[in-house]
Amino acid sequence: MLNNEIMKKTFVFLLITGWLSVGNMVSQQARVGIIAFYNVENLYDTIDTKGVNDTEFTPLGDKKWNSERYWEKIDRLSEVISKFGHHENIPGAAIVGLCEVENREVVEDLVKSKRISHLNYKIVHFDSPDRRGVDVAFLYQQRYFTVTNAKAVPLMVYDQTTGNRIYTRDQLVVSGIFDGEPMHFIVNHWPARRGSGPPNGWLRNEAAKLSRSLLDSIVNIDKNAKVIIMGDLNDDPTDESIRVHLNARDDKKRLKPDQLFNTMGILYKNGIGSLAYRDKWNMFDQIIITQNFLNKQQSGYKYHSSRVFNDLFLQEQEGRFKGYPKRSYVGNDYKGGYSDHFPVYIVLRKR
C-alpha cells in the first residue's frame, strides 16, 4: 500500500512539474521532456517599422493586418503550443524554438497568452538583420532549464554578382543546464528557396557550415556535449546542406563518429513532412542531435522519439489543399489559420 501511495504522489508531482512518463516508463522511474520547434509564419505586430520590409503586415498594407487578426494569431499559436506532448501524456514542452517572429514584443504576447501562461516560458531573443524583419527565438521553462550563455551569430554571406552582403537571420546559440545536465541549442532559420531552386542552395550550404562550426566549437571543448540543432532549414534531410555540410544521417545504427543524427529523417522517408508545396511534402523543419543522445553508456537524457505535430485541427479539411497546414494567409487572402508549417518535436528521457 505504501509503495502505491508513493507512486501516486510521484505521478502527481510529475504532472504538476511538466514531466510525465511515456508508456512503461513509470515502472522504470523515467523522466521525460519535449524539445519542440515551430515556424509560426509571419508573427508580425501591426506597426510599420522603419528600415524593415513589413509594410504589408500593417492595417493599411496589402494584408490588412490589424489588431483583431494579430490577437487571433496569438491565440491560434498558443493553442498549438499548449498541445505539444498530449499524444505522449506530457503536459507541455520544456523548450520551444521559434522562427518568423518580428521582435521580442510579439514573443512576449505569445507566452503571456492565457492558453500557455501557466507554463511560464522565459525568452531568449536577439534582433537580427533580416530584411523582412523576422528573427528566431528560444522559449524555455525555467524550472527545467537554466541559461548560462546565449548569443546571436550572424551568417555572413555575400551576393556572388555584386559583392553586397545578403542580410538574413542570425543563428541563436543557447547553452545551459537542462534538468541537471549541460545542454546546448542552436536555433536556425536558413535562407529561403524563394524563386530559386538549386541556384541559391549555396546560401543554405553556408548556413549549414556555420551551424556545424558552432557545434564543433562546443564539442571541441567538451567531447561529451549534448547539442541540438533545430530550425526551418529550407532544405530536406536528403539535401546537400544537411547530409554533406552538417553531416547528419537518419540511421542510428550506421552513424560514423563525426556524424549527427537527424531525428526527422525516417519520418521524411516515410512520406511525412512539415509543409507541402505543389503536392509534395517537404521536411524543412528538423531537429538534429549529437550522438551523445544515443549513447546508452552515457548518463542523462537520451533520444526517445520524434514527431511532426500534424493533428487534424492544424490541417485544411477540404478542397485542393486538404491535409496541408492550415495557414494564416494564402497570398493576401486571410484564412485565420495557424501556420504554413507543422511544428516538430522530439521526446527525451532519462532513467
Residue frames as qw, qx, qy, qz and C-alpha x, y, z in Angstrom:
[[0.000, 0.886, 0.464, 0.000, 0.00, 0.00, 0.00],
 [0.321, -0.774, 0.100, 0.536, 2.85, 2.36, 0.88],
 [0.398, -0.125, 0.590, 0.691, 4.52, 1.79, -2.50],
 [0.191, 0.627, 0.666, 0.356, 1.23, 2.50, -4.30],
 [0.150, -0.925, -0.272, 0.219, 0.83, 5.72, -2.35],
 [0.390, -0.563, 0.325, 0.652, 4.39, 6.79, -3.22],
 [0.350, 0.189, 0.684, 0.612, 3.75, 6.08, -6.90],
 [0.067, 0.818, 0.556, 0.133, 0.56, 8.16, -6.82],
 [0.249, -0.881, -0.031, 0.402, 2.37, 11.09, -5.23],
 [0.427, -0.306, 0.519, 0.674, 5.21, 10.77, -7.74],
 [0.298, 0.485, 0.690, 0.446, 2.73, 10.76, -10.63],
 [0.040, -0.929, -0.362, 0.057, 1.07, 13.92, -9.33],
 [0.372, -0.713, 0.207, 0.557, 4.46, 15.62, -8.92],
 [0.406, -0.028, 0.632, 0.660, 5.47, 14.78, -12.48],
 [0.183, 0.700, 0.632, 0.278, 2.15, 16.01, -13.81],
 [0.159, -0.938, -0.192, 0.243, 2.43, 19.32, -11.99],
 [0.351, -0.668, 0.352, 0.554, 6.04, 19.95, -12.99],
 [0.543, 0.683, -0.230, -0.431, 5.52, 19.01, -16.62],
 [0.152, 0.418, -0.887, -0.123, 7.38, 15.69, -16.69],
 [0.829, 0.006, 0.288, -0.479, 5.31, 12.62, -17.30],
 [0.436, -0.270, 0.835, 0.198, 6.11, 9.03, -18.17],
 [0.586, 0.380, -0.408, -0.588, 5.62, 7.56, -21.62],
 [0.772, 0.113, -0.597, -0.187, 4.34, 4.01, -21.99],
 [0.859, -0.343, -0.358, 0.128, 6.05, 1.74, -19.47],
 [0.368, 0.520, -0.356, 0.683, 8.39, 4.46, -18.25],
 [0.544, -0.665, 0.103, -0.502, 6.51, 4.76, -14.95],
 [0.955, -0.293, -0.008, 0.045, 7.81, 1.40, -13.80],
 [0.765, 0.239, -0.105, 0.588, 11.31, 2.43, -14.92],
 [0.346, -0.793, -0.188, 0.465, 11.08, 5.73, -12.98],
 [0.507, 0.247, 0.320, 0.761, 11.98, 7.74, -16.09],
 [0.047, 0.725, 0.178, -0.663, 11.86, 11.49, -16.55],
 [0.486, 0.401, 0.580, 0.516, 10.91, 12.76, -19.96],
 [0.027, 0.698, 0.113, -0.707, 10.73, 16.12, -21.69],
 [0.598, 0.640, 0.441, 0.198, 9.86, 17.62, -25.05],
 [0.246, -0.454, 0.268, 0.813, 12.07, 19.78, -27.26],
 [0.481, 0.672, 0.563, 0.000, 9.99, 21.48, -29.98],
 [0.194, -0.238, 0.298, 0.904, 10.43, 23.78, -32.96],
 [0.320, 0.702, 0.628, -0.101, 7.75, 25.83, -34.70],
 [0.167, 0.081, 0.329, 0.926, 7.83, 28.14, -37.72],
 [0.124, 0.545, 0.643, -0.524, 4.93, 30.39, -36.75],
 [0.331, 0.528, 0.580, 0.524, 4.53, 32.02, -40.21],
 [0.121, 0.489, 0.151, 0.851, 4.97, 35.77, -40.07],
 [0.413, -0.707, -0.521, 0.242, 4.20, 36.70, -36.49],
 [0.267, 0.342, 0.016, 0.901, 4.35, 40.46, -37.01],
 [0.003, -0.528, -0.501, 0.686, 2.97, 43.26, -34.91],
 [0.355, 0.769, 0.523, 0.099, 0.78, 45.84, -36.66],
 [0.138, -0.891, 0.084, 0.424, 3.33, 48.67, -36.64],
 [0.712, 0.662, -0.034, 0.231, 5.21, 49.76, -39.76],
 [0.681, -0.592, 0.136, 0.410, 8.82, 49.52, -38.60],
 [0.266, 0.907, -0.265, -0.190, 11.31, 51.89, -40.18],
 [0.045, 0.643, -0.752, -0.139, 14.01, 50.13, -42.20],
 [0.363, -0.023, 0.929, -0.073, 12.15, 46.82, -42.24],
 [0.321, 0.016, -0.625, -0.711, 10.12, 45.42, -45.12],
 [0.003, 0.272, 0.913, -0.305, 6.96, 44.80, -43.09],
 [0.271, 0.104, -0.024, -0.957, 4.50, 47.29, -44.59],
 [0.503, -0.133, -0.686, -0.508, 2.19, 44.54, -45.85],
 [0.500, -0.385, -0.745, 0.213, 1.65, 43.46, -42.23],
 [0.012, -0.142, -0.322, 0.936, 0.01, 46.73, -41.17],
 [0.361, 0.539, 0.624, -0.435, -3.64, 47.81, -41.14],
 [0.423, 0.756, -0.053, -0.497, -3.15, 49.78, -44.37],
 [0.117, -0.450, 0.804, 0.371, -0.93, 47.16, -46.01],
 [0.480, 0.142, -0.675, -0.542, -1.89, 44.58, -48.60],
 [0.386, -0.142, -0.908, 0.084, -2.79, 42.00, -45.95],
 [0.446, -0.603, -0.146, -0.645, -4.92, 44.39, -43.86],
 [0.619, -0.108, -0.672, 0.392, -3.11, 43.11, -40.77],
 [0.290, -0.659, 0.043, -0.693, -4.89, 44.61, -37.77],
 [0.236, -0.405, 0.690, -0.552, -5.13, 44.09, -34.02],
 [0.847, -0.013, 0.226, -0.481, -8.04, 41.68, -34.29],
 [0.886, 0.356, -0.296, -0.023, -6.13, 39.41, -36.65],
 [0.252, 0.576, -0.657, 0.417, -2.95, 39.75, -34.62],
 [0.433, -0.326, 0.634, -0.552, -4.57, 38.60, -31.38],
 [0.931, 0.137, 0.063, -0.334, -6.37, 35.81, -33.18],
 [0.692, 0.501, -0.498, 0.148, -2.99, 34.66, -34.48],
 [0.057, -0.500, 0.693, -0.516, -1.52, 34.78, -30.97],
 [0.730, -0.138, 0.426, -0.516, -4.42, 32.66, -29.68],
 [0.912, 0.325, -0.177, -0.179, -4.06, 30.16, -32.54],
 [0.509, 0.531, -0.615, 0.285, -0.34, 29.70, -31.98],
 [0.255, -0.407, 0.673, -0.562, -0.68, 29.37, -28.22],
 [0.887, 0.006, 0.159, -0.433, -3.34, 26.71, -28.77],
 [0.833, 0.391, -0.389, 0.044, -0.82, 24.68, -30.76],
 [0.241, 0.515, -0.667, 0.482, 1.99, 25.10, -28.24],
 [0.562, -0.333, 0.457, -0.604, -0.37, 24.13, -25.41],
 [0.951, 0.080, 0.070, -0.291, -0.93, 20.75, -27.07],
 [0.450, 0.572, -0.678, 0.099, 2.72, 19.76, -27.52],
 [0.045, 0.280, -0.892, 0.351, 3.13, 16.38, -25.85],
 [0.675, -0.063, 0.312, -0.666, -0.53, 15.48, -25.41],
 [0.846, 0.222, -0.423, -0.238, -0.05, 12.34, -27.52],
 [0.574, 0.224, -0.693, 0.374, 2.65, 11.22, -25.08],
 [0.580, -0.710, -0.399, -0.016, 0.75, 12.41, -21.97],
 [0.530, -0.143, -0.177, 0.817, 3.39, 15.08, -21.35],
 [0.003, 0.890, 0.437, -0.132, 1.90, 18.44, -20.29],
 [0.127, 0.984, -0.071, -0.106, 3.87, 20.90, -22.39],
 [0.780, 0.421, -0.177, 0.428, 7.28, 21.31, -23.99],
 [0.610, -0.601, -0.085, 0.510, 10.26, 22.23, -21.83],
 [0.244, -0.427, 0.346, 0.799, 11.97, 24.00, -24.78],
 [0.551, 0.689, 0.471, 0.005, 10.41, 25.61, -27.87],
 [0.322, -0.237, 0.352, 0.846, 12.43, 27.11, -30.72],
 [0.395, 0.770, 0.427, -0.262, 10.59, 29.63, -32.90],
 [0.332, -0.095, 0.391, 0.853, 11.19, 31.35, -36.21],
 [0.014, 0.499, 0.509, 0.702, 9.43, 34.10, -38.18],
 [0.309, -0.788, -0.452, 0.283, 8.84, 36.31, -35.15],
 [0.306, 0.838, 0.070, 0.446, 9.27, 40.04, -35.73],
 [0.068, 0.621, -0.429, 0.653, 10.58, 41.10, -32.32],
 [0.179, 0.011, -0.846, 0.502, 10.67, 40.29, -28.65],
 [0.391, 0.035, 0.291, -0.872, 7.34, 42.03, -28.03],
 [0.747, 0.067, -0.363, -0.553, 5.34, 39.58, -30.17],
 [0.568, 0.069, -0.802, 0.172, 7.03, 36.67, -28.40],
 [0.027, -0.025, 0.638, -0.769, 6.12, 38.17, -25.03],
 [0.608, 0.042, 0.005, -0.793, 2.50, 38.47, -26.14],
 [0.723, 0.102, -0.632, -0.259, 2.61, 34.82, -27.17],
 [0.430, 0.031, -0.814, 0.389, 3.98, 33.44, -23.91],
 [0.171, 0.030, 0.494, -0.852, 1.53, 35.57, -21.88],
 [0.544, -0.105, -0.486, -0.676, -1.44, 34.16, -23.80],
 [0.662, -0.328, 0.365, -0.566, -3.97, 32.55, -21.49],
 [0.958, 0.120, -0.198, -0.172, -3.56, 29.12, -23.09],
 [0.831, 0.169, -0.351, 0.398, 0.13, 28.82, -22.15],
 [0.084, -0.792, 0.278, -0.536, 0.74, 31.48, -19.49],
 [0.823, -0.510, 0.171, -0.182, 0.74, 28.74, -16.83],
 [0.929, 0.150, -0.057, 0.335, 3.88, 27.26, -18.43],
 [0.345, -0.891, 0.117, 0.270, 5.78, 30.45, -17.55],
 [0.803, 0.346, 0.144, 0.463, 8.02, 30.42, -20.61],
 [0.276, -0.770, 0.171, 0.549, 11.09, 32.66, -20.50],
 [0.656, 0.745, 0.116, 0.033, 12.53, 34.11, -23.70],
 [0.487, -0.435, 0.374, 0.659, 15.92, 34.34, -25.39],
 [0.525, 0.742, 0.386, 0.156, 15.79, 36.65, -28.40],
 [0.317, -0.464, 0.216, 0.799, 18.09, 38.94, -30.34],
 [0.511, 0.766, 0.094, -0.379, 17.14, 41.23, -33.21],
 [0.672, -0.027, 0.544, 0.502, 18.67, 40.01, -36.47],
 [0.012, 0.475, -0.263, -0.840, 19.45, 41.98, -39.66],
 [0.338, 0.335, 0.839, 0.264, 16.97, 40.08, -41.83],
 [0.028, -0.067, -0.291, -0.954, 15.41, 42.41, -44.40],
 [0.432, -0.465, -0.617, -0.466, 11.92, 41.12, -43.68],
 [0.279, -0.540, 0.347, -0.714, 12.47, 41.80, -40.01],
 [0.907, -0.289, -0.143, -0.270, 11.91, 38.25, -38.79],
 [0.048, -0.621, 0.726, -0.290, 14.03, 36.54, -36.16],
 [0.679, -0.132, -0.722, 0.020, 14.42, 33.28, -34.31],
 [0.398, -0.592, 0.341, -0.612, 13.65, 32.90, -30.60],
 [0.470, 0.049, -0.856, 0.210, 14.05, 30.37, -27.81],
 [0.607, -0.520, 0.027, -0.600, 11.42, 29.64, -25.16],
 [0.493, 0.100, -0.818, 0.279, 12.18, 27.65, -22.04],
 [0.658, -0.664, -0.256, -0.247, 10.50, 26.71, -18.80],
 [0.046, 0.741, -0.510, 0.435, 12.81, 27.99, -16.12],
 [0.751, -0.424, 0.409, -0.300, 12.03, 25.15, -13.75],
 [0.961, 0.114, 0.221, 0.120, 13.67, 22.74, -16.21],
 [0.705, 0.403, 0.078, 0.578, 16.30, 24.85, -17.95],
 [0.318, -0.853, -0.013, 0.413, 18.74, 27.50, -16.74],
 [0.606, 0.751, -0.021, 0.263, 20.51, 29.63, -19.33],
 [0.670, -0.525, 0.097, 0.516, 24.25, 30.01, -18.78],
 [0.203, -0.397, 0.392, 0.805, 25.13, 31.65, -22.10],
 [0.528, 0.651, 0.545, -0.011, 23.33, 32.94, -25.18],
 [0.126, -0.524, 0.322, 0.778, 24.50, 34.71, -28.31],
 [0.684, 0.659, 0.244, -0.196, 23.35, 35.53, -31.83],
 [0.492, -0.327, 0.561, 0.580, 25.85, 34.59, -34.54],
 [0.482, 0.659, -0.061, -0.573, 25.45, 36.33, -37.92],
 [0.783, 0.234, 0.507, 0.274, 25.56, 34.42, -41.18],
 [0.013, -0.733, 0.274, 0.622, 27.98, 36.45, -43.31],
 [0.601, 0.286, 0.662, 0.343, 27.12, 35.75, -46.95],
 [0.028, 0.583, -0.180, -0.792, 27.53, 37.98, -49.97],
 [0.714, 0.614, 0.176, -0.287, 25.87, 38.31, -53.36],
 [0.754, -0.095, 0.467, 0.451, 28.06, 36.49, -55.87],
 [0.470, 0.653, 0.347, 0.481, 27.49, 39.19, -58.51],
 [0.014, -0.911, -0.035, -0.410, 27.52, 42.49, -56.61],
 [0.496, 0.200, -0.575, 0.619, 29.52, 41.51, -53.57],
 [0.363, -0.481, 0.159, -0.782, 26.92, 43.10, -51.31],
 [0.098, -0.077, 0.898, -0.422, 26.05, 41.37, -48.07],
 [0.503, -0.331, -0.634, -0.485, 22.87, 39.30, -48.05],
 [0.243, -0.297, 0.550, -0.742, 21.09, 40.05, -44.79],
 [0.683, -0.207, -0.633, -0.299, 19.40, 37.01, -43.31],
 [0.719, -0.641, -0.069, -0.259, 18.64, 35.52, -39.91],
 [0.044, -0.626, 0.718, -0.300, 21.28, 35.10, -37.21],
 [0.728, -0.117, -0.675, -0.011, 21.79, 31.70, -35.64],
 [0.480, -0.679, 0.216, -0.512, 20.86, 31.65, -31.96],
 [0.612, 0.136, -0.727, 0.279, 23.13, 29.63, -29.65],
 [0.557, -0.615, 0.159, -0.535, 21.82, 28.94, -26.15],
 [0.540, 0.145, -0.780, 0.282, 23.71, 26.92, -23.55],
 [0.479, -0.503, 0.259, -0.672, 22.50, 25.94, -20.12],
 [0.094, -0.134, 0.941, -0.297, 21.55, 23.28, -17.63],
 [0.635, -0.100, -0.427, -0.637, 18.64, 21.08, -18.66],
 [0.872, -0.383, -0.085, -0.293, 17.19, 19.32, -15.61],
 [0.746, -0.583, 0.304, 0.102, 20.63, 18.92, -14.06],
 [0.752, -0.056, 0.430, 0.496, 22.85, 18.36, -17.09],
 [0.032, -0.545, 0.285, 0.788, 24.59, 20.67, -19.57],
 [0.539, 0.488, 0.659, 0.192, 22.86, 21.03, -22.93],
 [0.097, -0.407, 0.258, 0.871, 23.29, 23.31, -25.95],
 [0.490, 0.637, 0.591, -0.075, 20.84, 24.51, -28.59],
 [0.151, -0.233, 0.395, 0.876, 21.37, 26.15, -31.98],
 [0.411, 0.634, 0.578, -0.309, 18.15, 27.68, -33.38],
 [0.260, -0.144, 0.559, 0.774, 18.02, 28.33, -37.12],
 [0.563, 0.683, 0.382, -0.267, 16.04, 29.79, -39.98],
 [0.512, -0.177, 0.524, 0.657, 18.20, 29.26, -43.05],
 [0.178, 0.369, -0.284, -0.867, 17.89, 31.32, -46.27],
 [0.694, 0.369, 0.441, -0.434, 14.73, 30.60, -48.26],
 [0.500, 0.107, 0.732, 0.450, 14.37, 28.88, -51.59],
 [0.349, 0.751, 0.370, -0.421, 12.03, 31.59, -52.86],
 [0.526, 0.820, -0.065, -0.216, 12.31, 31.93, -56.63],
 [0.084, -0.749, 0.645, 0.127, 15.50, 29.97, -56.70],
 [0.987, 0.132, -0.091, -0.034, 15.72, 26.21, -56.58],
 [0.891, -0.068, -0.045, 0.446, 19.30, 25.00, -56.88],
 [0.420, 0.662, -0.084, 0.615, 20.93, 28.38, -57.69],
 [0.201, -0.723, 0.321, -0.578, 20.73, 29.64, -54.10],
 [0.924, -0.274, -0.267, 0.025, 21.41, 26.30, -52.47],
 [0.582, 0.306, -0.381, 0.649, 24.89, 27.67, -51.72],
 [0.247, -0.589, 0.206, -0.741, 23.33, 30.02, -49.16],
 [0.858, -0.401, 0.027, -0.319, 21.96, 27.12, -47.15],
 [0.875, 0.138, -0.301, 0.353, 25.25, 25.28, -47.55],
 [0.245, 0.489, -0.357, 0.757, 26.94, 28.28, -45.93],
 [0.579, -0.519, 0.137, -0.613, 24.31, 28.29, -43.17],
 [0.971, -0.165, -0.170, -0.035, 24.96, 24.59, -42.59],
 [0.664, 0.316, -0.370, 0.567, 28.71, 25.21, -42.39],
 [0.119, -0.556, 0.310, -0.762, 28.12, 27.89, -39.76],
 [0.812, -0.400, 0.034, -0.424, 25.86, 25.60, -37.69],
 [0.947, 0.025, -0.250, 0.199, 28.40, 22.81, -37.92],
 [0.416, 0.463, -0.376, 0.686, 31.22, 25.16, -36.91],
 [0.409, -0.556, 0.240, -0.682, 29.24, 26.34, -33.89],
 [0.945, -0.251, -0.053, -0.202, 28.53, 22.76, -32.88],
 [0.837, 0.224, -0.314, 0.389, 32.15, 21.69, -33.37],
 [0.126, 0.584, -0.376, 0.708, 33.37, 24.58, -31.22],
 [0.681, -0.478, 0.205, -0.515, 31.19, 23.28, -28.39],
 [0.996, -0.052, -0.067, -0.013, 32.23, 19.64, -28.83],
 [0.615, 0.492, -0.388, 0.479, 35.92, 20.58, -29.05],
 [0.188, -0.567, 0.457, -0.659, 35.64, 21.93, -25.51],
 [0.564, -0.155, 0.683, -0.437, 33.57, 19.00, -24.24],
 [0.212, 0.166, -0.863, -0.428, 33.53, 15.83, -26.33],
 [0.038, -0.333, -0.928, 0.160, 30.53, 14.60, -24.33],
 [0.213, 0.238, 0.144, -0.937, 28.49, 17.74, -25.01],
 [0.294, 0.502, 0.813, 0.031, 24.87, 17.25, -25.94],
 [0.051, 0.324, -0.184, -0.927, 23.97, 19.64, -28.75],
 [0.411, 0.561, 0.716, -0.055, 20.64, 20.09, -30.54],
 [0.019, -0.145, 0.367, 0.919, 20.36, 21.91, -33.87],
 [0.271, 0.571, 0.758, -0.162, 16.78, 22.87, -34.63],
 [0.089, 0.511, -0.070, -0.852, 15.08, 25.06, -37.18],
 [0.694, 0.651, 0.260, -0.165, 13.45, 25.68, -40.51],
 [0.515, -0.402, 0.517, 0.553, 16.40, 24.74, -42.69],
 [0.516, 0.667, -0.088, -0.530, 14.58, 25.28, -46.01],
 [0.390, 0.411, -0.791, -0.230, 16.12, 22.01, -47.17],
 [0.925, -0.176, -0.147, -0.302, 15.11, 18.38, -46.78],
 [0.716, -0.547, 0.431, 0.045, 17.12, 15.78, -44.83],
 [0.859, 0.181, 0.367, 0.309, 18.47, 14.40, -48.11],
 [0.384, 0.909, -0.007, 0.162, 19.83, 17.72, -49.41],
 [0.669, 0.399, -0.317, 0.541, 23.50, 18.62, -49.61],
 [0.128, -0.682, 0.297, -0.656, 23.39, 21.17, -46.80],
 [0.784, -0.450, 0.213, -0.372, 22.16, 18.55, -44.33],
 [0.996, 0.004, 0.029, 0.084, 23.96, 15.41, -45.48],
 [0.720, 0.408, -0.159, 0.538, 27.30, 16.92, -46.51],
 [0.162, 0.605, -0.254, 0.737, 27.87, 20.15, -44.60],
 [0.604, -0.542, 0.279, -0.514, 26.08, 19.28, -41.37],
 [0.328, 0.277, -0.902, 0.035, 26.99, 15.62, -41.90],
 [0.529, -0.060, 0.557, -0.638, 23.67, 14.39, -40.49],
 [0.349, 0.034, -0.866, -0.355, 22.11, 10.98, -41.19],
 [0.671, -0.267, 0.050, -0.690, 18.98, 9.14, -40.10],
 [0.885, -0.036, -0.463, -0.031, 20.26, 5.58, -39.49],
 [0.494, -0.782, 0.299, -0.234, 21.23, 5.45, -35.81],
 [0.916, -0.242, 0.301, 0.104, 22.99, 2.10, -36.17],
 [0.789, 0.330, 0.200, 0.478, 25.30, 3.17, -39.01],
 [0.003, 0.997, -0.045, 0.069, 26.49, 6.57, -37.88],
 [0.704, 0.303, -0.287, 0.575, 30.18, 7.31, -38.19],
 [0.494, -0.406, -0.434, 0.635, 31.90, 9.02, -35.25],
 [0.132, -0.174, 0.004, 0.976, 31.67, 12.55, -36.70],
 [0.184, -0.360, -0.629, -0.664, 28.08, 12.28, -37.93],
 [0.326, -0.022, 0.411, -0.851, 24.96, 13.76, -36.36],
 [0.113, 0.331, 0.936, 0.019, 21.61, 12.05, -36.04],
 [0.273, -0.084, -0.234, -0.929, 18.69, 13.61, -37.92],
 [0.276, 0.164, 0.820, -0.474, 15.61, 12.77, -35.89],
 [0.563, 0.501, 0.194, -0.628, 13.28, 13.73, -38.75],
 [0.135, 0.433, -0.744, -0.491, 14.98, 11.70, -41.48],
 [0.104, 0.133, 0.985, 0.045, 12.99, 8.47, -41.12],
 [0.318, 0.604, 0.528, -0.505, 9.70, 10.36, -40.96],
 [0.296, 0.650, -0.286, -0.639, 10.60, 12.09, -44.22],
 [0.063, 0.237, -0.910, -0.333, 11.49, 8.77, -45.86],
 [0.139, 0.343, 0.917, -0.152, 8.07, 7.51, -44.81],
 [0.062, 0.533, 0.584, 0.609, 6.35, 10.37, -46.66],
 [0.308, -0.820, -0.431, 0.216, 5.72, 12.64, -43.69],
 [0.407, 0.392, 0.017, 0.825, 6.55, 16.34, -43.96],
 [0.202, -0.492, -0.451, 0.717, 6.25, 19.60, -42.07],
 [0.296, 0.601, 0.028, -0.742, 4.99, 21.61, -45.06],
 [0.623, 0.357, 0.664, 0.209, 3.61, 20.97, -48.53],
 [0.147, 0.654, -0.221, -0.708, 4.22, 22.68, -51.86],
 [0.542, 0.422, -0.487, -0.539, 2.78, 21.71, -55.23],
 [0.947, -0.057, -0.120, -0.294, 1.56, 18.33, -53.96],
 [0.721, 0.252, -0.531, 0.368, 4.94, 17.43, -52.47],
 [0.647, -0.756, -0.096, 0.011, 5.77, 17.12, -48.80],
 [0.440, 0.598, -0.434, 0.511, 8.96, 18.71, -47.53],
 [0.728, -0.570, -0.300, 0.236, 10.66, 18.28, -44.18],
 [0.308, 0.701, -0.178, 0.618, 12.27, 21.68, -43.78],
 [0.461, -0.699, 0.273, -0.474, 11.67, 21.75, -40.02],
 [0.832, 0.119, -0.517, 0.162, 14.23, 19.50, -38.42],
 [0.540, -0.755, 0.326, -0.177, 15.81, 18.62, -35.10],
 [0.787, 0.398, -0.421, 0.211, 19.33, 17.21, -35.36],
 [0.646, -0.725, 0.198, -0.131, 21.29, 15.91, -32.38],
 [0.140, 0.636, -0.754, 0.086, 24.76, 14.76, -31.40],
 [0.708, 0.024, -0.698, -0.103, 25.36, 11.05, -30.85],
 [0.078, 0.170, -0.734, 0.653, 25.72, 11.57, -27.10],
 [0.612, -0.033, 0.198, -0.765, 21.92, 11.47, -27.01],
 [0.867, 0.154, -0.352, -0.316, 22.10, 7.91, -28.39],
 [0.383, 0.396, -0.773, 0.313, 24.91, 6.52, -26.25],
 [0.770, -0.459, -0.374, -0.239, 23.42, 4.02, -23.82],
 [0.724, -0.128, -0.413, 0.538, 26.60, 4.08, -21.75],
 [0.158, 0.270, -0.158, 0.936, 26.30, 7.81, -21.12],
 [0.076, -0.471, -0.721, 0.503, 24.19, 9.14, -18.28],
 [0.148, 0.375, 0.083, -0.912, 21.41, 11.67, -18.54],
 [0.628, 0.497, 0.249, -0.544, 18.84, 12.29, -21.22],
 [0.345, -0.058, 0.817, 0.458, 18.60, 10.08, -24.29],
 [0.403, 0.152, -0.379, -0.819, 16.67, 10.49, -27.51],
 [0.462, 0.145, 0.814, -0.321, 13.40, 8.58, -27.40],
 [0.416, 0.528, 0.715, 0.193, 11.19, 9.56, -30.36],
 [0.045, -0.194, 0.194, 0.961, 10.26, 12.28, -32.85],
 [0.274, 0.616, 0.731, -0.104, 7.01, 13.65, -34.20],
 [0.003, -0.205, -0.306, -0.930, 5.62, 16.03, -36.77],
 [0.154, 0.390, 0.671, -0.611, 2.72, 17.56, -34.88],
 [0.169, 0.005, -0.548, -0.819, 0.10, 17.47, -37.65],
 [0.210, 0.353, 0.819, -0.400, -3.18, 16.90, -35.80],
 [0.230, 0.569, 0.707, 0.352, -6.37, 17.35, -37.80],
 [0.059, -0.905, -0.329, 0.262, -7.20, 20.75, -36.33],
 [0.266, -0.646, 0.325, 0.638, -3.99, 22.07, -37.93],
 [0.327, 0.037, 0.765, 0.554, -4.92, 20.80, -41.39],
 [0.416, 0.173, -0.257, -0.855, -7.05, 22.11, -44.22],
 [0.522, 0.092, 0.777, -0.340, -10.18, 19.96, -44.18],
 [0.650, 0.560, 0.510, -0.068, -11.38, 20.24, -47.77],
 [0.384, 0.888, -0.111, -0.226, -10.55, 21.34, -51.27],
 [0.730, 0.581, -0.320, 0.166, -7.38, 21.07, -53.29],
 [0.202, 0.584, -0.608, 0.498, -5.16, 21.64, -50.26],
 [0.843, -0.437, -0.045, -0.311, -6.85, 19.14, -47.95],
 [0.928, -0.199, -0.117, 0.293, -4.28, 17.84, -45.46],
 [0.457, 0.495, -0.172, 0.719, -1.94, 20.81, -45.92],
 [0.291, -0.295, -0.494, 0.764, -1.14, 23.05, -42.93],
 [0.000, -0.849, -0.508, -0.147, -3.96, 25.49, -42.28],
 [0.485, 0.056, -0.074, 0.870, -2.20, 28.81, -42.69],
 [0.032, -0.592, -0.343, 0.728, -2.94, 32.41, -41.77],
 [0.368, 0.687, -0.115, -0.616, -2.83, 33.74, -45.32],
 [0.686, 0.242, 0.567, 0.388, -2.89, 32.43, -48.85],
 [0.310, 0.512, 0.238, 0.765, -1.40, 35.35, -50.72],
 [0.068, -0.204, 0.251, -0.944, -3.30, 38.34, -49.31],
 [0.646, -0.346, -0.432, -0.526, -6.40, 36.28, -48.56],
 [0.235, -0.414, 0.666, -0.574, -6.81, 35.93, -44.80],
 [0.652, -0.094, -0.716, -0.231, -7.67, 32.38, -43.70],
 [0.550, -0.603, 0.239, -0.525, -7.35, 32.71, -39.94],
 [0.935, -0.020, -0.351, 0.049, -5.33, 29.54, -39.57],
 [0.755, -0.607, 0.084, 0.232, -2.18, 28.69, -37.68],
 [0.200, -0.694, 0.534, 0.440, 0.92, 28.47, -39.86],
 [0.747, 0.512, -0.313, -0.287, 2.07, 27.13, -43.22],
 [0.375, 0.377, -0.824, 0.193, 4.36, 24.74, -41.29],
 [0.831, -0.451, -0.301, -0.126, 3.54, 21.95, -38.87],
 [0.276, -0.778, 0.518, -0.223, 5.64, 22.07, -35.70],
 [0.804, 0.166, -0.562, 0.103, 8.05, 19.24, -34.90],
 [0.424, -0.717, 0.427, -0.351, 9.36, 17.89, -31.62],
 [0.606, 0.199, -0.757, 0.140, 11.42, 15.17, -30.02],
 [0.760, -0.603, -0.025, -0.242, 10.98, 13.34, -26.73],
 [0.334, 0.503, -0.698, 0.384, 13.99, 12.92, -24.45],
 [0.821, -0.499, -0.132, -0.244, 14.04, 10.60, -21.46],
 [0.248, 0.505, -0.737, 0.376, 16.36, 9.50, -18.69],
 [0.671, -0.305, -0.673, 0.062, 16.16, 6.78, -16.09]]
